Each structure stands twice: as C-alpha cells, then as structure tokens.
C-alpha cells in the first residue's frame, strides 16, 4: 500500500459522496465501501510505518 493508493481512494470517495448528496442512493453504498477501503489502506500504512521504525531501532 502507498500514499497514492490512499489518495486515489479518497478521490473515489469524493466523487461518490457528491453523487450521493445529489440524491443517488446507490452512490451512498459505494461511498461507504470506499470509506472501508480507506480505513484498510490507512491501517496497512500505519503497520508498515511502525514496522519500519522497529527495524530501524533494532539496527542501532
């Protein structure tokens, strides 16, 4: 996972949420799915950062 994946998913969320605000109920479902994907990507990035910090600390 990368920051670009996160940014891409945020863009998808933005588009779907705008459609939802205009009354497209199906877009609400897609927006919720996008939010779930954002949560997963963020967690994966968080773990990768923590692992990197741990490996640097062990190298010292």
mmCIF file as Biopython writes it, N, C-alpha, C and O atoms, coordinates in Angstrom:
data_model
#
loop_
_atom_site.group_PDB
_atom_site.id
_atom_site.type_symbol
_atom_site.label_atom_id
_atom_site.label_alt_id
_atom_site.label_comp_id
_atom_site.label_asym_id
_atom_site.label_entity_id
_atom_site.label_seq_id
_atom_site.pdbx_PDB_ins_code
_atom_site.Cartn_x
_atom_site.Cartn_y
_atom_site.Cartn_z
_atom_site.occupancy
_atom_site.B_iso_or_equiv
_atom_site.auth_seq_id
_atom_site.auth_asym_id
_atom_site.pdbx_PDB_model_num
ATOM 1   N N  . UNK A ? 1  ? 0.842   -1.183 0.000  1.0 0.0 1  A 1 
ATOM 2   C CA . UNK A ? 1  ? 0.000   0.000  0.000  1.0 0.0 1  A 1 
ATOM 3   C C  . UNK A ? 1  ? 0.886   1.245  0.000  1.0 0.0 1  A 1 
ATOM 4   O O  . UNK A ? 1  ? 1.999   1.251  0.527  1.0 0.0 1  A 1 
ATOM 5   N N  . UNK A ? 2  ? 0.356   2.272  -0.600 1.0 0.0 2  A 1 
ATOM 6   C CA . UNK A ? 2  ? 1.131   3.502  -0.652 1.0 0.0 2  A 1 
ATOM 7   C C  . UNK A ? 2  ? 0.213   4.698  -0.443 1.0 0.0 2  A 1 
ATOM 8   O O  . UNK A ? 2  ? -1.012  4.575  -0.432 1.0 0.0 2  A 1 
ATOM 9   N N  . UNK A ? 3  ? 0.822   5.820  -0.283 1.0 0.0 3  A 1 
ATOM 10  C CA . UNK A ? 3  ? 0.073   7.063  -0.134 1.0 0.0 3  A 1 
ATOM 11  C C  . UNK A ? 3  ? -0.773  7.307  -1.379 1.0 0.0 3  A 1 
ATOM 12  O O  . UNK A ? 3  ? -1.886  7.824  -1.276 1.0 0.0 3  A 1 
ATOM 13  N N  . UNK A ? 4  ? -0.262  6.941  -2.555 1.0 0.0 4  A 1 
ATOM 14  C CA . UNK A ? 4  ? -1.018  7.150  -3.786 1.0 0.0 4  A 1 
ATOM 15  C C  . UNK A ? 4  ? -2.312  6.343  -3.780 1.0 0.0 4  A 1 
ATOM 16  O O  . UNK A ? 4  ? -3.344  6.828  -4.243 1.0 0.0 4  A 1 
ATOM 17  N N  . UNK A ? 5  ? -2.269  5.121  -3.262 1.0 0.0 5  A 1 
ATOM 18  C CA . UNK A ? 5  ? -3.487  4.314  -3.154 1.0 0.0 5  A 1 
ATOM 19  C C  . UNK A ? 5  ? -4.517  5.027  -2.275 1.0 0.0 5  A 1 
ATOM 20  O O  . UNK A ? 5  ? -5.707  5.060  -2.589 1.0 0.0 5  A 1 
ATOM 21  N N  . UNK A ? 6  ? -4.039  5.587  -1.181 1.0 0.0 6  A 1 
ATOM 22  C CA . UNK A ? 6  ? -4.920  6.303  -0.261 1.0 0.0 6  A 1 
ATOM 23  C C  . UNK A ? 6  ? -5.533  7.522  -0.941 1.0 0.0 6  A 1 
ATOM 24  O O  . UNK A ? 6  ? -6.733  7.766  -0.814 1.0 0.0 6  A 1 
ATOM 25  N N  . UNK A ? 7  ? -4.722  8.282  -1.656 1.0 0.0 7  A 1 
ATOM 26  C CA . UNK A ? 7  ? -5.216  9.470  -2.344 1.0 0.0 7  A 1 
ATOM 27  C C  . UNK A ? 7  ? -6.218  9.107  -3.444 1.0 0.0 7  A 1 
ATOM 28  O O  . UNK A ? 7  ? -7.215  9.802  -3.636 1.0 0.0 7  A 1 
ATOM 29  N N  . UNK A ? 8  ? -5.947  8.022  -4.158 1.0 0.0 8  A 1 
ATOM 30  C CA . UNK A ? 8  ? -6.872  7.565  -5.195 1.0 0.0 8  A 1 
ATOM 31  C C  . UNK A ? 8  ? -8.224  7.197  -4.597 1.0 0.0 8  A 1 
ATOM 32  O O  . UNK A ? 8  ? -9.272  7.537  -5.145 1.0 0.0 8  A 1 
ATOM 33  N N  . UNK A ? 9  ? -8.188  6.507  -3.481 1.0 0.0 9  A 1 
ATOM 34  C CA . UNK A ? 9  ? -9.437  6.085  -2.836 1.0 0.0 9  A 1 
ATOM 35  C C  . UNK A ? 9  ? -10.204 7.285  -2.276 1.0 0.0 9  A 1 
ATOM 36  O O  . UNK A ? 9  ? -11.434 7.298  -2.301 1.0 0.0 9  A 1 
ATOM 37  N N  . UNK A ? 10 ? -9.492  8.281  -1.778 1.0 0.0 10 A 1 
ATOM 38  C CA . UNK A ? 10 ? -10.155 9.495  -1.310 1.0 0.0 10 A 1 
ATOM 39  C C  . UNK A ? 10 ? -10.851 10.198 -2.471 1.0 0.0 10 A 1 
ATOM 40  O O  . UNK A ? 10 ? -11.941 10.744 -2.302 1.0 0.0 10 A 1 
ATOM 41  N N  . UNK A ? 11 ? -10.237 10.188 -3.633 1.0 0.0 11 A 1 
ATOM 42  C CA . UNK A ? 11 ? -10.854 10.796 -4.818 1.0 0.0 11 A 1 
ATOM 43  C C  . UNK A ? 11 ? -12.132 10.045 -5.203 1.0 0.0 11 A 1 
ATOM 44  O O  . UNK A ? 11 ? -13.136 10.661 -5.559 1.0 0.0 11 A 1 
ATOM 45  N N  . UNK A ? 12 ? -12.087 8.724  -5.130 1.0 0.0 12 A 1 
ATOM 46  C CA . UNK A ? 12 ? -13.288 7.917  -5.409 1.0 0.0 12 A 1 
ATOM 47  C C  . UNK A ? 12 ? -14.382 8.276  -4.406 1.0 0.0 12 A 1 
ATOM 48  O O  . UNK A ? 12 ? -15.539 8.465  -4.780 1.0 0.0 12 A 1 
ATOM 49  N N  . UNK A ? 13 ? -14.012 8.369  -3.142 1.0 0.0 13 A 1 
ATOM 50  C CA . UNK A ? 13 ? -14.974 8.739  -2.111 1.0 0.0 13 A 1 
ATOM 51  C C  . UNK A ? 13 ? -15.606 10.092 -2.411 1.0 0.0 13 A 1 
ATOM 52  O O  . UNK A ? 13 ? -16.822 10.253 -2.310 1.0 0.0 13 A 1 
ATOM 53  N N  . UNK A ? 14 ? -14.786 11.049 -2.775 1.0 0.0 14 A 1 
ATOM 54  C CA . UNK A ? 14 ? -15.283 12.393 -3.067 1.0 0.0 14 A 1 
ATOM 55  C C  . UNK A ? 14 ? -16.318 12.354 -4.193 1.0 0.0 14 A 1 
ATOM 56  O O  . UNK A ? 14 ? -17.377 12.973 -4.091 1.0 0.0 14 A 1 
ATOM 57  N N  . UNK A ? 15 ? -16.011 11.638 -5.247 1.0 0.0 15 A 1 
ATOM 58  C CA . UNK A ? 15 ? -16.933 11.559 -6.381 1.0 0.0 15 A 1 
ATOM 59  C C  . UNK A ? 15 ? -18.241 10.878 -5.997 1.0 0.0 15 A 1 
ATOM 60  O O  . UNK A ? 15 ? -19.320 11.364 -6.336 1.0 0.0 15 A 1 
ATOM 61  N N  . UNK A ? 16 ? -18.149 9.764  -5.296 1.0 0.0 16 A 1 
ATOM 62  C CA . UNK A ? 16 ? -19.355 9.030  -4.911 1.0 0.0 16 A 1 
ATOM 63  C C  . UNK A ? 16 ? -20.184 9.813  -3.900 1.0 0.0 16 A 1 
ATOM 64  O O  . UNK A ? 16 ? -21.413 9.790  -3.959 1.0 0.0 16 A 1 
ATOM 65  N N  . UNK A ? 17 ? -19.531 10.499 -2.983 1.0 0.0 17 A 1 
ATOM 66  C CA . UNK A ? 17 ? -20.262 11.272 -1.985 1.0 0.0 17 A 1 
ATOM 67  C C  . UNK A ? 17 ? -21.001 12.443 -2.631 1.0 0.0 17 A 1 
ATOM 68  O O  . UNK A ? 17 ? -22.123 12.770 -2.244 1.0 0.0 17 A 1 
ATOM 69  N N  . UNK A ? 18 ? -20.366 13.063 -3.610 1.0 0.0 18 A 1 
ATOM 70  C CA . UNK A ? 18 ? -21.039 14.150 -4.323 1.0 0.0 18 A 1 
ATOM 71  C C  . UNK A ? 18 ? -22.281 13.634 -5.040 1.0 0.0 18 A 1 
ATOM 72  O O  . UNK A ? 18 ? -23.315 14.301 -5.044 1.0 0.0 18 A 1 
ATOM 73  N N  . UNK A ? 19 ? -22.189 12.447 -5.647 1.0 0.0 19 A 1 
ATOM 74  C CA . UNK A ? 19 ? -23.357 11.846 -6.291 1.0 0.0 19 A 1 
ATOM 75  C C  . UNK A ? 19 ? -24.443 11.553 -5.261 1.0 0.0 19 A 1 
ATOM 76  O O  . UNK A ? 19 ? -25.627 11.767 -5.519 1.0 0.0 19 A 1 
ATOM 77  N N  . UNK A ? 20 ? -24.032 11.061 -4.090 1.0 0.0 20 A 1 
ATOM 78  C CA . UNK A ? 20 ? -24.976 10.759 -3.020 1.0 0.0 20 A 1 
ATOM 79  C C  . UNK A ? 20 ? -25.707 12.021 -2.564 1.0 0.0 20 A 1 
ATOM 80  O O  . UNK A ? 20 ? -26.918 12.000 -2.343 1.0 0.0 20 A 1 
ATOM 81  N N  . UNK A ? 21 ? -24.970 13.110 -2.426 1.0 0.0 21 A 1 
ATOM 82  C CA . UNK A ? 21 ? -25.584 14.372 -1.995 1.0 0.0 21 A 1 
ATOM 83  C C  . UNK A ? 21 ? -26.607 14.874 -2.998 1.0 0.0 21 A 1 
ATOM 84  O O  . UNK A ? 21 ? -27.541 15.587 -2.630 1.0 0.0 21 A 1 
ATOM 85  N N  . UNK A ? 22 ? -26.438 14.505 -4.268 1.0 0.0 22 A 1 
ATOM 86  C CA . UNK A ? 22 ? -27.397 14.916 -5.301 1.0 0.0 22 A 1 
ATOM 87  C C  . UNK A ? 22 ? -28.595 13.975 -5.367 1.0 0.0 22 A 1 
ATOM 88  O O  . UNK A ? 22 ? -29.482 14.155 -6.202 1.0 0.0 22 A 1 
ATOM 89  N N  . UNK A ? 23 ? -28.624 12.969 -4.488 1.0 0.0 23 A 1 
ATOM 90  C CA . UNK A ? 23 ? -29.795 12.114 -4.413 1.0 0.0 23 A 1 
ATOM 91  C C  . UNK A ? 23 ? -29.616 10.699 -4.922 1.0 0.0 23 A 1 
ATOM 92  O O  . UNK A ? 23 ? -30.576 9.929  -4.918 1.0 0.0 23 A 1 
ATOM 93  N N  . UNK A ? 24 ? -28.429 10.328 -5.357 1.0 0.0 24 A 1 
ATOM 94  C CA . UNK A ? 24 ? -28.172 8.976  -5.855 1.0 0.0 24 A 1 
ATOM 95  C C  . UNK A ? 24 ? -27.883 8.071  -4.660 1.0 0.0 24 A 1 
ATOM 96  O O  . UNK A ? 24 ? -26.783 8.080  -4.108 1.0 0.0 24 A 1 
ATOM 97  N N  . UNK A ? 25 ? -28.892 7.289  -4.271 1.0 0.0 25 A 1 
ATOM 98  C CA . UNK A ? 25 ? -28.754 6.439  -3.073 1.0 0.0 25 A 1 
ATOM 99  C C  . UNK A ? 25 ? -27.711 5.340  -3.259 1.0 0.0 25 A 1 
ATOM 100 O O  . UNK A ? 25 ? -27.033 4.977  -2.297 1.0 0.0 25 A 1 
ATOM 101 N N  . UNK A ? 26 ? -27.564 4.803  -4.463 1.0 0.0 26 A 1 
ATOM 102 C CA . UNK A ? 26 ? -26.556 3.759  -4.691 1.0 0.0 26 A 1 
ATOM 103 C C  . UNK A ? 26 ? -25.147 4.294  -4.469 1.0 0.0 26 A 1 
ATOM 104 O O  . UNK A ? 26 ? -24.259 3.556  -4.043 1.0 0.0 26 A 1 
ATOM 105 N N  . UNK A ? 27 ? -24.946 5.563  -4.754 1.0 0.0 27 A 1 
ATOM 106 C CA . UNK A ? 27 ? -23.629 6.165  -4.549 1.0 0.0 27 A 1 
ATOM 107 C C  . UNK A ? 27 ? -23.274 6.174  -3.067 1.0 0.0 27 A 1 
ATOM 108 O O  . UNK A ? 27 ? -22.096 6.132  -2.711 1.0 0.0 27 A 1 
ATOM 109 N N  . UNK A ? 28 ? -24.278 6.230  -2.206 1.0 0.0 28 A 1 
ATOM 110 C CA . UNK A ? 28 ? -24.029 6.164  -0.762 1.0 0.0 28 A 1 
ATOM 111 C C  . UNK A ? 28 ? -23.393 4.841  -0.373 1.0 0.0 28 A 1 
ATOM 112 O O  . UNK A ? 28 ? -22.481 4.803  0.454  1.0 0.0 28 A 1 
ATOM 113 N N  . UNK A ? 29 ? -23.872 3.762  -0.966 1.0 0.0 29 A 1 
ATOM 114 C CA . UNK A ? 29 ? -23.293 2.447  -0.711 1.0 0.0 29 A 1 
ATOM 115 C C  . UNK A ? 29 ? -21.848 2.402  -1.192 1.0 0.0 29 A 1 
ATOM 116 O O  . UNK A ? 29 ? -20.970 1.887  -0.499 1.0 0.0 29 A 1 
ATOM 117 N N  . UNK A ? 30 ? -21.609 2.938  -2.366 1.0 0.0 30 A 1 
ATOM 118 C CA . UNK A ? 30 ? -20.235 2.949  -2.902 1.0 0.0 30 A 1 
ATOM 119 C C  . UNK A ? 30 ? -19.335 3.848  -2.059 1.0 0.0 30 A 1 
ATOM 120 O O  . UNK A ? 30 ? -18.156 3.546  -1.879 1.0 0.0 30 A 1 
ATOM 121 N N  . UNK A ? 31 ? -19.876 4.944  -1.543 1.0 0.0 31 A 1 
ATOM 122 C CA . UNK A ? 31 ? -19.086 5.833  -0.681 1.0 0.0 31 A 1 
ATOM 123 C C  . UNK A ? 31 ? -18.706 5.117  0.615  1.0 0.0 31 A 1 
ATOM 124 O O  . UNK A ? 31 ? -17.578 5.246  1.089  1.0 0.0 31 A 1 
ATOM 125 N N  . UNK A ? 32 ? -19.642 4.367  1.183  1.0 0.0 32 A 1 
ATOM 126 C CA . UNK A ? 32 ? -19.339 3.613  2.400  1.0 0.0 32 A 1 
ATOM 127 C C  . UNK A ? 32 ? -18.272 2.555  2.133  1.0 0.0 32 A 1 
ATOM 128 O O  . UNK A ? 32 ? -17.387 2.340  2.961  1.0 0.0 32 A 1 
ATOM 129 N N  . UNK A ? 33 ? -18.356 1.903  0.989  1.0 0.0 33 A 1 
ATOM 130 C CA . UNK A ? 33 ? -17.340 0.903  0.627  1.0 0.0 33 A 1 
ATOM 131 C C  . UNK A ? 33 ? -15.973 1.579  0.490  1.0 0.0 33 A 1 
ATOM 132 O O  . UNK A ? 33 ? -14.959 1.042  0.935  1.0 0.0 33 A 1 
ATOM 133 N N  . UNK A ? 34 ? -15.959 2.747  -0.122 1.0 0.0 34 A 1 
ATOM 134 C CA . UNK A ? 34 ? -14.711 3.491  -0.284 1.0 0.0 34 A 1 
ATOM 135 C C  . UNK A ? 34 ? -14.129 3.875  1.070  1.0 0.0 34 A 1 
ATOM 136 O O  . UNK A ? 34 ? -12.917 3.806  1.271  1.0 0.0 34 A 1 
ATOM 137 N N  . UNK A ? 35 ? -14.992 4.279  2.000  1.0 0.0 35 A 1 
ATOM 138 C CA . UNK A ? 35 ? -14.517 4.610  3.349  1.0 0.0 35 A 1 
ATOM 139 C C  . UNK A ? 35 ? -13.894 3.391  4.025  1.0 0.0 35 A 1 
ATOM 140 O O  . UNK A ? 35 ? -12.886 3.510  4.722  1.0 0.0 35 A 1 
ATOM 141 N N  . UNK A ? 36 ? -14.495 2.221  3.818  1.0 0.0 36 A 1 
ATOM 142 C CA . UNK A ? 36 ? -13.938 0.998  4.384  1.0 0.0 36 A 1 
ATOM 143 C C  . UNK A ? 36 ? -12.566 0.708  3.777  1.0 0.0 36 A 1 
ATOM 144 O O  . UNK A ? 36 ? -11.643 0.294  4.479  1.0 0.0 36 A 1 
ATOM 145 N N  . UNK A ? 37 ? -12.439 0.929  2.464  1.0 0.0 37 A 1 
ATOM 146 C CA . UNK A ? 37 ? -11.140 0.732  1.803  1.0 0.0 37 A 1 
ATOM 147 C C  . UNK A ? 37 ? -10.101 1.707  2.340  1.0 0.0 37 A 1 
ATOM 148 O O  . UNK A ? 37 ? -8.944  1.336  2.540  1.0 0.0 37 A 1 
ATOM 149 N N  . UNK A ? 38 ? -10.508 2.956  2.574  1.0 0.0 38 A 1 
ATOM 150 C CA . UNK A ? 38 ? -9.601  3.962  3.135  1.0 0.0 38 A 1 
ATOM 151 C C  . UNK A ? 38 ? -9.117  3.513  4.507  1.0 0.0 38 A 1 
ATOM 152 O O  . UNK A ? 38 ? -7.936  3.639  4.832  1.0 0.0 38 A 1 
ATOM 153 N N  . UNK A ? 39 ? -10.031 2.993  5.302  1.0 0.0 39 A 1 
ATOM 154 C CA . UNK A ? 39 ? -9.667  2.508  6.637  1.0 0.0 39 A 1 
ATOM 155 C C  . UNK A ? 39 ? -8.621  1.398  6.538  1.0 0.0 39 A 1 
ATOM 156 O O  . UNK A ? 39 ? -7.648  1.390  7.291  1.0 0.0 39 A 1 
ATOM 157 N N  . UNK A ? 40 ? -8.822  0.465  5.612  1.0 0.0 40 A 1 
ATOM 158 C CA . UNK A ? 40 ? -7.885  -0.645 5.445  1.0 0.0 40 A 1 
ATOM 159 C C  . UNK A ? 40 ? -6.520  -0.154 4.966  1.0 0.0 40 A 1 
ATOM 160 O O  . UNK A ? 40 ? -5.486  -0.574 5.485  1.0 0.0 40 A 1 
ATOM 161 N N  . UNK A ? 41 ? -6.523  0.732  3.981  1.0 0.0 41 A 1 
ATOM 162 C CA . UNK A ? 41 ? -5.256  1.271  3.464  1.0 0.0 41 A 1 
ATOM 163 C C  . UNK A ? 41 ? -4.514  2.018  4.559  1.0 0.0 41 A 1 
ATOM 164 O O  . UNK A ? 41 ? -3.302  1.866  4.712  1.0 0.0 41 A 1 
ATOM 165 N N  . UNK A ? 42 ? -5.248  2.832  5.325  1.0 0.0 42 A 1 
ATOM 166 C CA . UNK A ? 42 ? -4.624  3.597  6.407  1.0 0.0 42 A 1 
ATOM 167 C C  . UNK A ? 42 ? -4.013  2.660  7.450  1.0 0.0 42 A 1 
ATOM 168 O O  . UNK A ? 42 ? -2.911  2.907  7.940  1.0 0.0 42 A 1 
ATOM 169 N N  . UNK A ? 43 ? -4.722  1.595  7.784  1.0 0.0 43 A 1 
ATOM 170 C CA . UNK A ? 43 ? -4.195  0.643  8.761  1.0 0.0 43 A 1 
ATOM 171 C C  . UNK A ? 43 ? -2.940  -0.047 8.225  1.0 0.0 43 A 1 
ATOM 172 O O  . UNK A ? 43 ? -1.962  -0.221 8.952  1.0 0.0 43 A 1 
ATOM 173 N N  . UNK A ? 44 ? -2.976  -0.437 6.955  1.0 0.0 44 A 1 
ATOM 174 C CA . UNK A ? 44 ? -1.799  -1.068 6.355  1.0 0.0 44 A 1 
ATOM 175 C C  . UNK A ? 44 ? -0.598  -0.119 6.363  1.0 0.0 44 A 1 
ATOM 176 O O  . UNK A ? 44 ? 0.522   -0.536 6.658  1.0 0.0 44 A 1 
ATOM 177 N N  . UNK A ? 45 ? -0.829  1.138  6.043  1.0 0.0 45 A 1 
ATOM 178 C CA . UNK A ? 45 ? 0.261   2.125  6.071  1.0 0.0 45 A 1 
ATOM 179 C C  . UNK A ? 45 ? 0.784   2.318  7.494  1.0 0.0 45 A 1 
ATOM 180 O O  . UNK A ? 45 ? 1.989   2.438  7.714  1.0 0.0 45 A 1 
ATOM 181 N N  . UNK A ? 46 ? -0.132  2.347  8.448  1.0 0.0 46 A 1 
ATOM 182 C CA . UNK A ? 46 ? 0.245   2.524  9.840  1.0 0.0 46 A 1 
ATOM 183 C C  . UNK A ? 46 ? 1.156   1.377  10.295 1.0 0.0 46 A 1 
ATOM 184 O O  . UNK A ? 46 ? 2.174   1.604  10.950 1.0 0.0 46 A 1 
ATOM 185 N N  . UNK A ? 47 ? 0.780   0.155  9.943  1.0 0.0 47 A 1 
ATOM 186 C CA . UNK A ? 47 ? 1.579   -1.020 10.307 1.0 0.0 47 A 1 
ATOM 187 C C  . UNK A ? 47 ? 2.940   -0.967 9.619  1.0 0.0 47 A 1 
ATOM 188 O O  . UNK A ? 47 ? 3.961   -1.275 10.235 1.0 0.0 47 A 1 
ATOM 189 N N  . UNK A ? 48 ? 2.960   -0.577 8.346  1.0 0.0 48 A 1 
ATOM 190 C CA . UNK A ? 48 ? 4.231   -0.503 7.615  1.0 0.0 48 A 1 
ATOM 191 C C  . UNK A ? 48 ? 5.164   0.526  8.246  1.0 0.0 48 A 1 
ATOM 192 O O  . UNK A ? 48 ? 6.367   0.290  8.362  1.0 0.0 48 A 1 
ATOM 193 N N  . UNK A ? 49 ? 4.620   1.649  8.647  1.0 0.0 49 A 1 
ATOM 194 C CA . UNK A ? 49 ? 5.437   2.691  9.294  1.0 0.0 49 A 1 
ATOM 195 C C  . UNK A ? 49 ? 5.985   2.179  10.615 1.0 0.0 49 A 1 
ATOM 196 O O  . UNK A ? 49 ? 7.163   2.363  10.920 1.0 0.0 49 A 1 
ATOM 197 N N  . UNK A ? 50 ? 5.126   1.535  11.397 1.0 0.0 50 A 1 
ATOM 198 C CA . UNK A ? 50 ? 5.561   1.012  12.690 1.0 0.0 50 A 1 
ATOM 199 C C  . UNK A ? 50 ? 6.634   -0.056 12.520 1.0 0.0 50 A 1 
ATOM 200 O O  . UNK A ? 50 ? 7.611   -0.080 13.268 1.0 0.0 50 A 1 
ATOM 201 N N  . UNK A ? 51 ? 6.456   -0.939 11.541 1.0 0.0 51 A 1 
ATOM 202 C CA . UNK A ? 51 ? 7.461   -1.970 11.275 1.0 0.0 51 A 1 
ATOM 203 C C  . UNK A ? 51 ? 8.793   -1.354 10.871 1.0 0.0 51 A 1 
ATOM 204 O O  . UNK A ? 51 ? 9.854   -1.825 11.280 1.0 0.0 51 A 1 
ATOM 205 N N  . UNK A ? 52 ? 8.731   -0.306 10.070 1.0 0.0 52 A 1 
ATOM 206 C CA . UNK A ? 52 ? 9.947   0.379  9.642  1.0 0.0 52 A 1 
ATOM 207 C C  . UNK A ? 52 ? 10.671  0.995  10.838 1.0 0.0 52 A 1 
ATOM 208 O O  . UNK A ? 52 ? 11.894  0.910  10.953 1.0 0.0 52 A 1 
ATOM 209 N N  . UNK A ? 53 ? 9.901   1.610  11.718 1.0 0.0 53 A 1 
ATOM 210 C CA . UNK A ? 53 ? 10.502  2.205  12.915 1.0 0.0 53 A 1 
ATOM 211 C C  . UNK A ? 53 ? 11.149  1.148  13.790 1.0 0.0 53 A 1 
ATOM 212 O O  . UNK A ? 53 ? 12.234  1.357  14.332 1.0 0.0 53 A 1 
ATOM 213 N N  . UNK A ? 54 ? 10.472  0.002  13.927 1.0 0.0 54 A 1 
ATOM 214 C CA . UNK A ? 54 ? 11.021  -1.077 14.760 1.0 0.0 54 A 1 
ATOM 215 C C  . UNK A ? 54 ? 12.317  -1.625 14.174 1.0 0.0 54 A 1 
ATOM 216 O O  . UNK A ? 54 ? 13.278  -1.874 14.902 1.0 0.0 54 A 1 
ATOM 217 N N  . UNK A ? 55 ? 12.341  -1.814 12.843 1.0 0.0 55 A 1 
ATOM 218 C CA . UNK A ? 55 ? 13.536  -2.367 12.219 1.0 0.0 55 A 1 
ATOM 219 C C  . UNK A ? 55 ? 14.699  -1.385 12.307 1.0 0.0 55 A 1 
ATOM 220 O O  . UNK A ? 55 ? 15.847  -1.804 12.450 1.0 0.0 55 A 1 
ATOM 221 N N  . UNK A ? 56 ? 14.422  -0.093 12.225 1.0 0.0 56 A 1 
ATOM 222 C CA . UNK A ? 56 ? 15.494  0.899  12.397 1.0 0.0 56 A 1 
ATOM 223 C C  . UNK A ? 56 ? 16.027  0.902  13.814 1.0 0.0 56 A 1 
ATOM 224 O O  . UNK A ? 56 ? 17.231  1.049  14.025 1.0 0.0 56 A 1 
ATOM 225 N N  . UNK A ? 57 ? 15.144  0.741  14.786 1.0 0.0 57 A 1 
ATOM 226 C CA . UNK A ? 57 ? 15.561  0.739  16.176 1.0 0.0 57 A 1 
ATOM 227 C C  . UNK A ? 57 ? 16.408  -0.492 16.480 1.0 0.0 57 A 1 
ATOM 228 O O  . UNK A ? 57 ? 17.358  -0.414 17.259 1.0 0.0 57 A 1 
ATOM 229 N N  . UNK A ? 58 ? 16.072  -1.621 15.873 1.0 0.0 58 A 1 
ATOM 230 C CA . UNK A ? 58 ? 16.837  -2.846 16.096 1.0 0.0 58 A 1 
ATOM 231 C C  . UNK A ? 58 ? 18.198  -2.791 15.411 1.0 0.0 58 A 1 
ATOM 232 O O  . UNK A ? 58 ? 19.138  -3.447 15.859 1.0 0.0 58 A 1 
ATOM 233 N N  . UNK A ? 59 ? 18.319  -2.027 14.344 1.0 0.0 59 A 1 
ATOM 234 C CA . UNK A ? 59 ? 19.567  -1.921 13.618 1.0 0.0 59 A 1 
ATOM 235 C C  . UNK A ? 59 ? 20.599  -1.107 14.377 1.0 0.0 59 A 1 
ATOM 236 O O  . UNK A ? 59 ? 21.800  -1.221 14.133 1.0 0.0 59 A 1 
ATOM 237 N N  . UNK A ? 60 ? 20.126  -0.296 15.285 1.0 0.0 60 A 1 
ATOM 238 C CA . UNK A ? 60 ? 21.052  0.576  16.039 1.0 0.0 60 A 1 
ATOM 239 C C  . UNK A ? 60 ? 21.815  -0.131 17.077 1.0 0.0 60 A 1 
ATOM 240 O O  . UNK A ? 60 ? 22.622  0.482  17.777 1.0 0.0 60 A 1 
#
